[in-house]
Amino acid sequence: MSNMEQALADLKAGKLVVVTDDPDREGEGDLLGIAEFATPATVNTMITLARGLLCVPMAPEWAAQQGLNAMTNTSNDAFNTAFLVSADARSTSTGISAFDRATTIKKMADPQATFADFYHPGHAFPLRAVTVGLQERQGHTEAGVSLAKLTSKSPVAYICEIIKPDGHMAKGRDLVEFAHQHNFNLISIAKISEYLANH
């Protein structure tokens, strides 16, 4: 079994994987899971170990169904990350606990979910992928949606940037060591694109 196939098997089992982008882009890594399989335990692992901003990449049609508009109409983000209005599922309390965020993430993966099922703003940060995915934009948003489409009924993932204990971003060898230390499979966005081109 290839590393990519093992990563897909892990994701289908509800586990998290490390996904890295090109060293010439951000050169960073995210812990990534599939929204449909999110649990309080995996969310807590993500926010404890990765320690970045927990976001929820989704396909554009999914964002439209949930009535999620852009966070700002004047974005000048360096990597064109399409942040949408944040949300909490209405069944949550304050929205910030690992339990509440897992509930919100799973609700965002619900094909019946609409704008009325959420409070806005909230503590989960949806991201809208570009329509053609990794063919157009080699970002973690598109990687998350691509992996979700390969492993789930819903094109929705959840991601969190990996930050080192000293506060700097983990890159290169740091990410390899992080994955090894915590027993996560590591795959690159380039490998995901290659896999999609061949399947």
N, CA and C atoms as an extended XYZ file, in Angstrom:
597
Properties=species:S:1:pos:R:3:atomname:S:1:resname:S:1:resid:I:1 pbc="F F F"
N         0.850       -1.194        0.000 N   MET     1
C         0.000        0.000        0.000 CA  MET     1
C         0.890        1.250        0.000 C   MET     1
N         0.607        2.183       -0.914 N   SER     2
C         1.391        3.408       -0.984 CA  SER     2
C         1.062        4.313        0.190 C   SER     2
N         1.924        5.295        0.414 N   ASN     3
C         1.694        6.243        1.500 CA  ASN     3
C         0.387        6.990        1.289 C   ASN     3
N         0.087        7.318        0.043 N   MET     4
C        -1.162        8.011       -0.278 CA  MET     4
C        -2.363        7.117        0.042 C   MET     4
N        -2.295        5.868       -0.343 N   GLU     5
C        -3.390        4.931       -0.055 CA  GLU     5
C        -3.564        4.726        1.440 C   GLU     5
N        -2.444        4.669        2.174 N   GLN     6
C        -2.520        4.526        3.629 CA  GLN     6
C        -3.146        5.765        4.256 C   GLN     6
N        -2.799        6.928        3.747 N   ALA     7
C        -3.381        8.167        4.255 CA  ALA     7
C        -4.888        8.186        4.022 C   ALA     7
N        -5.334        7.760        2.851 N   LEU     8
C        -6.771        7.704        2.563 CA  LEU     8
C        -7.470        6.717        3.494 C   LEU     8
N        -6.826        5.589        3.757 N   ALA     9
C        -7.404        4.607        4.685 CA  ALA     9
C        -7.510        5.201        6.084 C   ALA     9
N        -6.490        5.939        6.504 N   ASP    10
C        -6.527        6.586        7.815 CA  ASP    10
C        -7.668        7.589        7.890 C   ASP    10
N        -7.812        8.405        6.853 N   LEU    11
C        -8.871        9.413        6.839 CA  LEU    11
C       -10.251        8.770        6.882 C   LEU    11
N       -10.430        7.687        6.132 N   LYS    12
C       -11.714        6.974        6.151 CA  LYS    12
C       -12.017        6.397        7.526 C   LYS    12
N       -10.959        6.103        8.276 N   ALA    13
C       -11.116        5.562        9.631 CA  ALA    13
C       -11.282        6.667       10.672 C   ALA    13
N       -11.338        7.918       10.213 N   GLY    14
C       -11.534        9.026       11.128 CA  GLY    14
C       -10.258        9.587       11.723 C   GLY    14
N        -9.098        9.121       11.247 N   LYS    15
C        -7.825        9.596       11.780 CA  LYS    15
C        -7.394       10.892       11.089 C   LYS    15
N        -6.360       11.502       11.634 N   LEU    16
C        -5.791       12.716       11.075 CA  LEU    16
C        -4.507       12.392       10.313 C   LEU    16
N        -4.184       13.216        9.321 N   VAL    17
C        -2.929       13.087        8.594 CA  VAL    17
C        -2.280       14.462        8.490 C   VAL    17
N        -0.978       14.483        8.243 N   VAL    18
C        -0.259       15.733        7.998 CA  VAL    18
C        -0.185       15.954        6.496 C   VAL    18
N        -0.568       17.159        6.059 N   VAL    19
C        -0.508       17.512        4.637 CA  VAL    19
C         0.400       18.722        4.479 C   VAL    19
N         1.425       18.582        3.643 N   THR    20
C         2.378       19.669        3.415 CA  THR    20
C         2.160       20.293        2.041 C   THR    20
N         2.452       21.604        1.943 N   ASP    21
C         2.380       22.226        0.623 CA  ASP    21
C         3.793       22.453        0.089 C   ASP    21
N         3.892       23.061       -1.072 N   ASP    22
C         5.178       23.228       -1.746 CA  ASP    22
C         6.097       24.153       -0.948 C   ASP    22
N         7.371       23.789       -0.821 N   PRO    23
C         8.323       24.661       -0.115 CA  PRO    23
C         8.405       26.058       -0.732 C   PRO    23
N         8.080       26.191       -2.018 N   ASP    24
C         8.117       27.495       -2.674 CA  ASP    24
C         6.826       28.286       -2.481 C   ASP    24
N         5.828       27.650       -1.814 N   ARG    25
C         4.572       28.357       -1.528 CA  ARG    25
C         4.641       28.808       -0.080 C   ARG    25
N         3.840       28.194        0.800 N   GLU    26
C         3.942       28.496        2.226 CA  GLU    26
C         5.013       27.642        2.898 C   GLU    26
N         5.189       26.424        2.348 N   GLY    27
C         6.146       25.504        2.928 CA  GLY    27
C         5.732       25.005        4.300 C   GLY    27
N         4.431       25.006        4.554 N   GLU    28
C         3.929       24.646        5.874 CA  GLU    28
C         3.122       23.354        5.822 C   GLU    28
N         2.691       22.896        6.987 N   GLY    29
C         1.906       21.672        7.068 CA  GLY    29
C         0.690       21.866        7.957 C   GLY    29
N        -0.356       21.159        7.621 N   ASP    30
C        -1.591       21.171        8.415 CA  ASP    30
C        -1.918       19.760        8.869 C   ASP    30
N        -2.478       19.656       10.070 N   LEU    31
C        -3.165       18.420       10.430 CA  LEU    31
C        -4.520       18.475        9.755 C   LEU    31
N        -4.930       17.365        9.168 N   LEU    32
C        -6.163       17.366        8.378 CA  LEU    32
C        -6.997       16.141        8.701 C   LEU    32
N        -8.304       16.352        8.813 N   GLY    33
C        -9.258       15.267        8.971 CA  GLY    33
C       -10.464       15.517        8.086 C   GLY    33
N       -11.321       14.520        7.987 N   ILE    34
C       -12.534       14.620        7.175 CA  ILE    34
C       -13.701       14.998        8.089 C   ILE    34
N       -14.417       16.069        7.716 N   ALA    35
C       -15.425       16.648        8.608 CA  ALA    35
C       -16.496       15.644        9.032 C   ALA    35
N       -16.896       14.800        8.123 N   GLU    36
C       -17.934       13.812        8.428 CA  GLU    36
C       -17.548       12.925        9.608 C   GLU    36
N       -16.237       12.717        9.808 N   PHE    37
C       -15.758       11.803       10.842 CA  PHE    37
C       -15.175       12.530       12.055 C   PHE    37
N       -15.368       13.832       12.146 N   ALA    38
C       -14.802       14.601       13.256 CA  ALA    38
C       -15.387       14.152       14.596 C   ALA    38
N       -14.531       14.086       15.605 N   THR    39
C       -14.962       13.758       16.966 CA  THR    39
C       -14.327       14.756       17.931 C   THR    39
N       -14.859       14.874       19.141 N   PRO    40
C       -14.201       15.732       20.132 CA  PRO    40
C       -12.738       15.351       20.345 C   PRO    40
N       -12.437       14.054       20.296 N   ALA    41
C       -11.065       13.598       20.513 CA  ALA    41
C       -10.137       14.061       19.395 C   ALA    41
N       -10.560       13.940       18.136 N   THR    42
C        -9.682       14.355       17.038 CA  THR    42
C        -9.550       15.878       16.996 C   THR    42
N       -10.619       16.591       17.287 N   VAL    43
C       -10.533       18.055       17.342 CA  VAL    43
C        -9.588       18.478       18.461 C   VAL    43
N        -9.697       17.826       19.619 N   ASN    44
C        -8.821       18.169       20.737 CA  ASN    44
C        -7.362       17.857       20.394 C   ASN    44
N        -7.128       16.734       19.714 N   THR    45
C        -5.773       16.408       19.262 CA  THR    45
C        -5.249       17.496       18.342 C   THR    45
N        -6.084       17.948       17.437 N   MET    46
C        -5.679       18.943       16.458 CA  MET    46
C        -5.309       20.270       17.120 C   MET    46
N        -6.167       20.762       18.012 N   ILE    47
C        -5.906       22.073       18.609 CA  ILE    47
C        -4.804       22.000       19.659 C   ILE    47
N        -4.562       20.807       20.211 N   THR    48
C        -3.506       20.648       21.208 CA  THR    48
C        -2.144       20.484       20.559 C   THR    48
N        -2.060       19.642       19.524 N   LEU    49
C        -0.770       19.339       18.901 CA  LEU    49
C        -0.405       20.312       17.781 C   LEU    49
N        -1.360       20.637       16.922 N   ALA    50
C        -1.051       21.514       15.784 CA  ALA    50
C        -1.025       22.978       16.218 C   ALA    50
N        -2.034       23.405       16.962 N   ARG    51
C        -2.067       24.691       17.654 CA  ARG    51
C        -2.308       25.903       16.768 C   ARG    51
N        -2.618       25.684       15.488 N   GLY    52
C        -2.938       26.811       14.616 CA  GLY    52
C        -4.433       27.106       14.648 C   GLY    52
N        -4.928       27.770       13.596 N   LEU    53
C        -6.343       28.109       13.489 CA  LEU    53
C        -7.105       26.947       12.860 C   LEU    53
N        -8.113       26.463       13.551 N   LEU    54
C        -8.895       25.348       13.025 CA  LEU    54
C        -9.908       25.885       12.012 C   LEU    54
N        -9.809       25.397       10.781 N   CYS    55
C       -10.678       25.856        9.696 CA  CYS    55
C       -11.382       24.668        9.039 C   CYS    55
N       -12.423       24.972        8.264 N   VAL    56
C       -13.254       23.926        7.655 CA  VAL    56
C       -13.364       24.165        6.147 C   VAL    56
N       -12.429       23.602        5.356 N   PRO    57
C       -12.522       23.721        3.900 CA  PRO    57
C       -13.755       23.002        3.365 C   PRO    57
N       -14.399       23.619        2.397 N   MET    58
C       -15.574       22.987        1.786 CA  MET    58
C       -15.683       23.367        0.318 C   MET    58
N       -16.388       22.506       -0.418 N   ALA    59
C       -16.634       22.776       -1.833 CA  ALA    59
C       -17.520       24.012       -1.961 C   ALA    59
N       -17.386       24.775       -3.045 N   PRO    60
C       -18.164       26.014       -3.188 CA  PRO    60
C       -19.658       25.812       -3.143 C   PRO    60
N       -20.154       24.702       -3.711 N   GLU    61
C       -21.605       24.473       -3.681 CA  GLU    61
C       -22.101       24.190       -2.264 C   GLU    61
N       -21.225       23.625       -1.445 N   TRP    62
C       -21.572       23.355       -0.042 CA  TRP    62
C       -21.703       24.678        0.705 C   TRP    62
N       -20.757       25.576        0.475 N   ALA    63
C       -20.794       26.898        1.096 CA  ALA    63
C       -22.046       27.655        0.672 C   ALA    63
N       -22.403       27.545       -0.592 N   ALA    64
C       -23.593       28.239       -1.091 CA  ALA    64
C       -24.855       27.702       -0.440 C   ALA    64
N       -24.939       26.382       -0.282 N   GLN    65
C       -26.122       25.782        0.337 CA  GLN    65
C       -26.300       26.265        1.780 C   GLN    65
N       -25.180       26.470        2.476 N   GLN    66
C       -25.249       26.912        3.864 CA  GLN    66
C       -25.276       28.436        3.992 C   GLN    66
N       -25.371       29.124        2.858 N   GLY    67
C       -25.495       30.573        2.882 CA  GLY    67
C       -24.288       31.282        3.448 C   GLY    67
N       -23.111       30.695        3.257 N   LEU    68
C       -21.888       31.249        3.835 CA  LEU    68
C       -21.238       32.229        2.861 C   LEU    68
N       -21.269       33.484        3.215 N   ASN    69
C       -20.668       34.523        2.380 CA  ASN    69
C       -19.235       34.790        2.796 C   ASN    69
N       -18.508       35.505        1.968 N   ALA    70
C       -17.127       35.850        2.260 CA  ALA    70
C       -17.033       36.646        3.562 C   ALA    70
N       -15.963       36.401        4.323 N   MET    71
C       -15.742       37.140        5.561 CA  MET    71
C       -15.569       38.629        5.276 C   MET    71
N       -14.942       38.930        4.142 N   THR    72
C       -14.760       40.324        3.729 CA  THR    72
C       -14.849       40.418        2.215 C   THR    72
N       -15.338       41.522        1.731 N   ASN    73
C       -15.417       41.730        0.284 CA  ASN    73
C       -14.180       42.412       -0.264 C   ASN    73
N       -13.217       42.702        0.608 N   THR    74
C       -12.008       43.396        0.180 CA  THR    74
C       -10.762       42.624        0.595 C   THR    74
N       -10.777       41.319        0.384 N   SER    75
C        -9.659       40.484        0.802 CA  SER    75
C        -8.397       40.796        0.008 C   SER    75
N        -7.286       40.909        0.722 N   ASN    76
C        -5.980       41.017        0.061 CA  ASN    76
C        -5.022       39.992        0.645 C   ASN    76
N        -5.584       38.831        1.039 N   ASP    77
C        -4.782       37.740        1.597 CA  ASP    77
C        -3.714       37.323        0.597 C   ASP    77
N        -2.507       37.104        1.110 N   ALA    78
C        -1.366       36.812        0.233 CA  ALA    78
C        -1.553       35.549       -0.600 C   ALA    78
N        -2.313       34.570       -0.058 N   PHE    79
C        -2.492       33.303       -0.769 CA  PHE    79
C        -3.942       33.099       -1.222 C   PHE    79
N        -4.736       34.185       -1.198 N   ASN    80
C        -6.131       34.137       -1.651 CA  ASN    80
C        -6.962       33.089       -0.919 C   ASN    80
N        -6.711       32.946        0.375 N   THR    81
C        -7.516       32.024        1.184 CA  THR    81
C        -8.918       32.599        1.320 C   THR    81
N        -9.918       31.817        0.938 N   ALA    82
C       -11.298       32.312        0.876 CA  ALA    82
C       -12.035       32.058        2.195 C   ALA    82
N       -11.731       32.888        3.199 N   PHE    83
C       -12.426       32.777        4.480 CA  PHE    83
C       -13.887       33.185        4.323 C   PHE    83
N       -14.768       32.392        4.923 N   LEU    84
C       -16.194       32.688        4.945 CA  LEU    84
C       -16.590       33.102        6.357 C   LEU    84
N       -17.820       33.573        6.511 N   VAL    85
C       -18.296       33.992        7.826 CA  VAL    85
C       -18.265       32.802        8.783 C   VAL    85
N       -17.670       33.002        9.956 N   SER    86
C       -17.518       31.930       10.940 CA  SER    86
C       -18.867       31.518       11.515 C   SER    86
N       -18.898       30.329       12.124 N   ALA    87
C       -20.178       29.783       12.560 CA  ALA    87
C       -20.033       28.817       13.729 C   ALA    87
N       -21.112       28.660       14.469 N   ASP    88
C       -21.273       27.607       15.475 CA  ASP    88
C       -22.602       26.919       15.204 C   ASP    88
N       -22.638       25.606       15.343 N   ALA    89
C       -23.918       24.895       15.229 CA  ALA    89
C       -24.844       25.357       16.354 C   ALA    89
N       -26.119       25.469       16.068 N   ARG    90
C       -27.080       25.950       17.071 CA  ARG    90
C       -27.235       24.994       18.248 C   ARG    90
N       -26.789       23.768       18.095 N   SER    91
C       -26.884       22.798       19.191 CA  SER    91
C       -25.729       22.911       20.175 C   SER    91
N       -24.791       23.860       19.932 N   THR    92
C       -23.643       24.017       20.828 CA  THR    92
C       -23.951       25.030       21.924 C   THR    92
N       -23.022       25.134       22.888 N   SER    93
C       -23.192       26.120       23.958 CA  SER    93
C       -22.383       27.373       23.605 C   SER    93
N       -21.130       27.480       24.110 N   THR    94
C       -20.322       28.647       23.743 CA  THR    94
C       -19.685       28.490       22.376 C   THR    94
N       -19.555       27.249       21.906 N   GLY    95
C       -19.014       26.993       20.577 CA  GLY    95
C       -17.531       26.727       20.520 C   GLY    95
N       -16.782       26.989       21.592 N   ILE    96
C       -15.326       26.938       21.505 CA  ILE    96
C       -14.714       25.626       21.971 C   ILE    96
N       -15.400       24.851       22.785 N   SER    97
C       -14.806       23.596       23.271 CA  SER    97
C       -14.567       22.636       22.112 C   SER    97
N       -13.695       21.665       22.349 N   ALA    98
C       -13.462       20.642       21.327 CA  ALA    98
C       -14.762       19.917       20.996 C   ALA    98
N       -15.608       19.733       22.005 N   PHE    99
C       -16.885       19.055       21.793 CA  PHE    99
C       -17.795       19.911       20.905 C   PHE    99
N       -17.881       21.211       21.209 N   ASP   100
C       -18.730       22.092       20.400 CA  ASP   100
C       -18.188       22.244       18.984 C   ASP   100
N       -16.873       22.378       18.863 N   ARG   101
C       -16.320       22.538       17.517 CA  ARG   101
C       -16.480       21.271       16.686 C   ARG   101
N       -16.368       20.101       17.319 N   ALA   102
C       -16.612       18.850       16.588 CA  ALA   102
C       -18.064       18.796       16.106 C   ALA   102
N       -18.993       19.241       16.956 N   THR   103
C       -20.408       19.274       16.574 CA  THR   103
C       -20.623       20.193       15.380 C   THR   103
N       -19.999       21.372       15.411 N   THR   104
C       -20.149       22.325       14.304 CA  THR   104
C       -19.554       21.777       13.015 C   THR   104
N       -18.366       21.190       13.118 N   ILE   105
C       -17.706       20.638       11.927 CA  ILE   105
C       -18.567       19.548       11.291 C   ILE   105
N       -19.082       18.638       12.121 N   LYS   106
C       -19.938       17.566       11.585 CA  LYS   106
C       -21.206       18.145       10.963 C   LYS   106
N       -21.754       19.196       11.582 N   LYS   107
C       -22.958       19.812       11.023 CA  LYS   107
C       -22.656       20.445        9.676 C   LYS   107
N       -21.473       21.018        9.518 N   MET   108
C       -21.096       21.599        8.223 CA  MET   108
C       -20.964       20.533        7.147 C   MET   108
N       -20.764       19.282        7.552 N   ALA   109
C       -20.683       18.176        6.592 CA  ALA   109
C       -22.045       17.543        6.319 C   ALA   109
N       -23.079       18.032        6.983 N   ASP   110
C       -24.436       17.494        6.811 CA  ASP   110
C       -25.022       18.029        5.506 C   ASP   110
N       -25.395       17.170        4.570 N   PRO   111
C       -25.925       17.649        3.287 CA  PRO   111
C       -27.242       18.411        3.411 C   PRO   111
N       -27.913       18.287        4.563 N   GLN   112
C       -29.181       18.993        4.770 CA  GLN   112
C       -28.999       20.322        5.508 C   GLN   112
N       -27.776       20.625        5.938 N   ALA   113
C       -27.536       21.822        6.745 CA  ALA   113
C       -27.782       23.099        5.939 C   ALA   113
N       -28.378       24.085        6.613 N   THR   114
C       -28.623       25.389        5.993 CA  THR   114
C       -28.137       26.491        6.938 C   THR   114
N       -28.219       27.713        6.489 N   PHE   115
C       -27.773       28.875        7.268 CA  PHE   115
C       -28.439       28.902        8.644 C   PHE   115
N       -29.703       28.508        8.703 N   ALA   116
C       -30.468       28.579        9.947 CA  ALA   116
C       -29.989       27.594       11.007 C   ALA   116
N       -29.161       26.630       10.620 N   ASP   117
C       -28.665       25.637       11.584 CA  ASP   117
C       -27.458       26.140       12.376 C   ASP   117
N       -27.016       27.373       12.087 N   PHE   118
C       -25.799       27.897       12.705 CA  PHE   118
C       -26.021       29.285       13.283 C   PHE   118
N       -25.216       29.596       14.305 N   TYR   119
C       -25.067       30.962       14.780 CA  TYR   119
C       -23.918       31.590       13.994 C   TYR   119
N       -24.056       32.880       13.680 N   HIS   120
C       -22.991       33.594       12.967 CA  HIS   120
C       -22.748       34.941       13.629 C   HIS   120
N       -21.503       35.317       13.912 N   PRO   121
C       -20.262       34.554       13.728 CA  PRO   121
C       -20.130       33.479       14.799 C   PRO   121
N       -19.073       32.667       14.654 N   GLY   122
C       -18.859       31.590       15.603 CA  GLY   122
C       -17.397       31.233       15.715 C   GLY   122
N       -17.125       29.989       16.095 N   HIS   123
C       -15.759       29.574       16.393 CA  HIS   123
C       -15.174       28.583       15.385 C   HIS   123
N       -15.931       28.255       14.348 N   ALA   124
C       -15.415       27.430       13.252 CA  ALA   124
C       -15.302       28.327       12.027 C   ALA   124
N       -14.175       28.221       11.328 N   PHE   125
C       -13.884       29.127       10.220 CA  PHE   125
C       -13.938       28.388        8.890 C   PHE   125
N       -15.070       28.482        8.186 N   PRO   126
C       -15.187       27.807        6.889 CA  PRO   126
C       -14.292       28.475        5.842 C   PRO   126
N       -13.797       27.658        4.928 N   LEU   127
C       -12.998       28.126        3.801 CA  LEU   127
C       -13.616       27.572        2.525 C   LEU   127
N       -13.771       28.406        1.510 N   ARG   128
C       -14.347       27.951        0.243 CA  ARG   128
C       -13.240       27.605       -0.740 C   ARG   128
N       -13.250       26.362       -1.209 N   ALA   129
C       -12.283       25.934       -2.225 CA  ALA   129
C       -12.664       26.521       -3.578 C   ALA   129
N       -11.682       26.655       -4.458 N   VAL   130
C       -11.982       27.080       -5.819 CA  VAL   130
C       -12.665       25.926       -6.545 C   VAL   130
N       -13.423       26.259       -7.573 N   THR   131
C       -14.287       25.274       -8.233 CA  THR   131
C       -13.528       24.090       -8.810 C   THR   131
N       -12.394       24.341       -9.470 N   VAL   132
C       -11.668       23.236      -10.098 CA  VAL   132
C       -10.603       22.640       -9.189 C   VAL   132
N       -10.539       23.093       -7.958 N   GLY   133
C        -9.689       22.464       -6.959 CA  GLY   133
C        -8.200       22.639       -7.189 C   GLY   133
N        -7.449       21.548       -6.978 N   LEU   134
C        -5.987       21.600       -7.017 CA  LEU   134
C        -5.430       21.918       -8.403 C   LEU   134
N        -6.226       21.765       -9.436 N   GLN   135
C        -5.755       22.132      -10.776 CA  GLN   135
C        -5.514       23.640      -10.872 C   GLN   135
N        -6.249       24.396      -10.053 N   GLU   136
C        -6.126       25.860      -10.095 CA  GLU   136
C        -5.329       26.411       -8.916 C   GLU   136
N        -5.538       25.832       -7.722 N   ARG   137
C        -4.917       26.387       -6.516 CA  ARG   137
C        -4.375       25.254       -5.658 C   ARG   137
N        -3.081       25.279       -5.398 N   GLN   138
C        -2.417       24.206       -4.653 CA  GLN   138
C        -2.382       24.537       -3.157 C   GLN   138
N        -3.560       24.747       -2.571 N   GLY   139
C        -3.647       25.121       -1.173 CA  GLY   139
C        -4.215       24.008       -0.304 C   GLY   139
N        -4.079       24.191        1.014 N   HIS   140
C        -4.629       23.203        1.936 CA  HIS   140
C        -6.155       23.143        1.863 C   HIS   140
N        -6.790       24.266        1.511 N   THR   141
C        -8.249       24.273        1.348 CA  THR   141
C        -8.653       23.275        0.273 C   THR   141
N        -8.025       23.391       -0.885 N   GLU   142
C        -8.360       22.506       -2.012 CA  GLU   142
C        -7.912       21.076       -1.743 C   GLU   142
N        -6.790       20.916       -1.056 N   ALA   143
C        -6.337       19.572       -0.700 CA  ALA   143
C        -7.349       18.899        0.218 C   ALA   143
N        -7.867       19.653        1.189 N   GLY   144
C        -8.853       19.095        2.107 CA  GLY   144
C       -10.114       18.646        1.402 C   GLY   144
N       -10.606       19.480        0.490 N   VAL   145
C       -11.817       19.123       -0.252 CA  VAL   145
C       -11.554       17.928       -1.163 C   VAL   145
N       -10.393       17.885       -1.801 N   SER   146
C       -10.051       16.749       -2.666 CA  SER   146
C       -10.011       15.451       -1.864 C   SER   146
N        -9.382       15.481       -0.695 N   LEU   147
C        -9.312       14.275        0.146 CA  LEU   147
C       -10.689       13.889        0.661 C   LEU   147
N       -11.511       14.881        0.978 N   ALA   148
C       -12.874       14.575        1.432 CA  ALA   148
C       -13.670       13.881        0.327 C   ALA   148
N       -13.512       14.345       -0.899 N   LYS   149
C       -14.233       13.728       -2.016 CA  LYS   149
C       -13.786       12.285       -2.245 C   LYS   149
N       -12.532       11.992       -1.897 N   LEU   150
C       -12.017       10.636       -2.063 CA  LEU   150
C       -12.432        9.694       -0.933 C   LEU   150
N       -12.837       10.241        0.202 N   THR   151
C       -13.033        9.403        1.394 CA  THR   151
C       -14.387        9.560        2.065 C   THR   151
N       -15.240       10.445        1.583 N   SER   152
C       -16.450       10.790        2.324 CA  SER   152
C       -17.598       11.123        1.386 C   SER   152
N       -18.800       11.149        1.937 N   LYS   153
C       -19.958       11.578        1.151 CA  LYS   153
C       -19.999       13.093        1.025 C   LYS   153
N       -19.354       13.797        1.948 N   SER   154
C       -19.409       15.256        1.990 CA  SER   154
C       -18.059       15.868        1.633 C   SER   154
N       -18.020       16.872        0.742 N   PRO   155
C       -16.756       17.501        0.347 CA  PRO   155
C       -16.327       18.572        1.351 C   PRO   155
N       -16.158       18.131        2.598 N   VAL   156
C       -15.834       19.050        3.693 CA  VAL   156
C       -14.755       18.402        4.563 C   VAL   156
N       -13.715       19.160        4.889 N   ALA   157
C       -12.624       18.682        5.737 CA  ALA   157
C       -12.450       19.634        6.917 C   ALA   157
N       -11.494       19.343        7.786 N   TYR   158
C       -11.091       20.309        8.812 CA  TYR   158
C        -9.581       20.252        8.947 C   TYR   158
N        -8.987       21.431        9.110 N   ILE   159
C        -7.539       21.555        9.074 CA  ILE   159
C        -7.051       22.500       10.168 C   ILE   159
N        -5.777       22.346       10.521 N   CYS   160
C        -5.172       23.235       11.512 CA  CYS   160
C        -3.673       23.304       11.247 C   CYS   160
N        -3.131       24.505       11.090 N   GLU   161
C        -1.709       24.677       10.825 CA  GLU   161
C        -0.872       24.167       12.002 C   GLU   161
N         0.284       23.612       11.675 N   ILE   162
C         1.169       23.063       12.698 CA  ILE   162
C         2.194       24.119       13.097 C   ILE   162
N         2.173       24.470       14.382 N   ILE   163
C         3.069       25.470       14.947 CA  ILE   163
C         4.005       24.785       15.936 C   ILE   163
N         5.269       25.121       15.882 N   LYS   164
C         6.251       24.526       16.791 CA  LYS   164
C         6.055       25.057       18.219 C   LYS   164
N         6.559       24.334       19.223 N   PRO   165
C         6.436       24.787       20.614 CA  PRO   165
C         6.999       26.181       20.870 C   PRO   165
N         7.998       26.602       20.032 N   ASP   166
C         8.579       27.929       20.245 CA  ASP   166
C         7.775       29.034       19.565 C   ASP   166
N         6.665       28.658       18.916 N   GLY   167
C         5.791       29.647       18.293 CA  GLY   167
C         6.019       29.867       16.816 C   GLY   167
N         7.104       29.349       16.246 N   HIS   168
C         7.348       29.460       14.813 CA  HIS   168
C         6.585       28.370       14.051 C   HIS   168
N         6.372       28.610       12.757 N   MET   169
C         5.700       27.616       11.928 CA  MET   169
C         6.607       26.415       11.701 C   MET   169
N         6.037       25.237       11.764 N   ALA   170
C         6.780       24.013       11.455 CA  ALA   170
C         6.924       23.894        9.939 C   ALA   170
N         8.137       23.618        9.496 N   LYS   171
C         8.395       23.473        8.061 CA  LYS   171
C         9.391       22.353        7.840 C   LYS   171
N         9.396       21.806        6.624 N   GLY   172
C        10.405       20.831        6.231 CA  GLY   172
C        10.579       19.693        7.213 C   GLY   172
N        11.801       19.581        7.726 N   ARG   173
C        12.141       18.484        8.631 CA  ARG   173
C        11.282       18.505        9.896 C   ARG   173
N        10.882       19.708       10.337 N   ASP   174
C        10.008       19.810       11.515 CA  ASP   174
C         8.734       18.987       11.323 C   ASP   174
N         8.168       19.053       10.126 N   LEU   175
C         6.905       18.363        9.850 CA  LEU   175
C         7.103       16.851        9.794 C   LEU   175
N         8.233       16.429        9.231 N   VAL   176
C         8.545       14.998        9.198 CA  VAL   176
C         8.674       14.468       10.617 C   VAL   176
N         9.375       15.196       11.458 N   GLU   177
C         9.565       14.774       12.850 CA  GLU   177
C         8.253       14.800       13.625 C   GLU   177
N         7.431       15.811       13.365 N   PHE   178
C         6.118       15.907       14.019 CA  PHE   178
C         5.260       14.693       13.674 C   PHE   178
N         5.202       14.369       12.382 N   ALA   179
C         4.403       13.225       11.940 CA  ALA   179
C         4.913       11.934       12.562 C   ALA   179
N         6.226       11.767       12.583 N   HIS   180
C         6.818       10.558       13.150 CA  HIS   180
C         6.555       10.473       14.657 C   HIS   180
N         6.741       11.571       15.355 N   GLN   181
C         6.561       11.594       16.812 CA  GLN   181
C         5.146       11.218       17.217 C   GLN   181
N         4.166       11.694       16.441 N   HIS   182
C         2.767       11.488       16.816 CA  HIS   182
C         2.072       10.407       15.982 C   HIS   182
N         2.845        9.716       15.154 N   ASN   183
C         2.337        8.584       14.376 CA  ASN   183
C         1.238        8.992       13.391 C   ASN   183
N         1.476       10.107       12.695 N   PHE   184
C         0.572       10.543       11.634 CA  PHE   184
C         1.199       10.225       10.286 C   PHE   184
N         0.394        9.810        9.329 N   ASN   185
C         0.861        9.699        7.959 CA  ASN   185
C         1.112       11.094        7.416 C   ASN   185
N         2.125       11.251        6.594 N   LEU   186
C         2.452       12.548        5.985 CA  LEU   186
C         2.381       12.426        4.477 C   LEU   186
N         1.624       13.331        3.857 N   ILE   187
C         1.519       13.377        2.408 CA  ILE   187
C         1.651       14.835        1.960 C   ILE   187
N         2.031       15.024        0.719 N   SER   188
C         2.165       16.382        0.185 CA  SER   188
C         1.001       16.687       -0.752 C   SER   188
N         0.742       17.982       -0.925 N   ILE   189
C        -0.295       18.391       -1.870 CA  ILE   189
C         0.086       17.943       -3.284 C   ILE   189
N         1.377       17.958       -3.592 N   ALA   190
C         1.829       17.489       -4.912 CA  ALA   190
C         1.458       16.030       -5.121 C   ALA   190
N         1.594       15.202       -4.086 N   LYS   191
C         1.254       13.782       -4.200 CA  LYS   191
C        -0.259       13.586       -4.347 C   LYS   191
N        -1.037       14.433       -3.680 N   ILE   192
C        -2.495       14.353       -3.839 CA  ILE   192
C        -2.865       14.665       -5.288 C   ILE   192
N        -2.260       15.712       -5.843 N   SER   193
C        -2.524       16.087       -7.242 CA  SER   193
C        -2.132       14.951       -8.190 C   SER   193
N        -0.997       14.345       -7.912 N   GLU   194
C        -0.522       13.218       -8.745 CA  GLU   194
C        -1.489       12.054       -8.669 C   GLU   194
N        -1.965       11.758       -7.469 N   TYR   195
C        -2.918       10.659       -7.272 CA  TYR   195
C        -4.211       10.924       -8.044 C   TYR   195
N        -4.712       12.159       -7.949 N   LEU   196
C        -5.961       12.515       -8.645 CA  LEU   196
C        -5.795       12.407      -10.156 C   LEU   196
N        -4.626       12.760      -10.662 N   ALA   197
C        -4.377       12.693      -12.099 CA  ALA   197
C        -4.353       11.263      -12.618 C   ALA   197
N        -4.079       10.313      -11.727 N   ASN   198
C        -3.930        8.909      -12.130 CA  ASN   198
C        -5.113        8.033      -11.722 C   ASN   198
N        -6.135        8.617      -11.137 N   HIS   199
C        -7.290        7.823      -10.686 CA  HIS   199
C        -8.605        8.485      -11.110 C   HIS   199
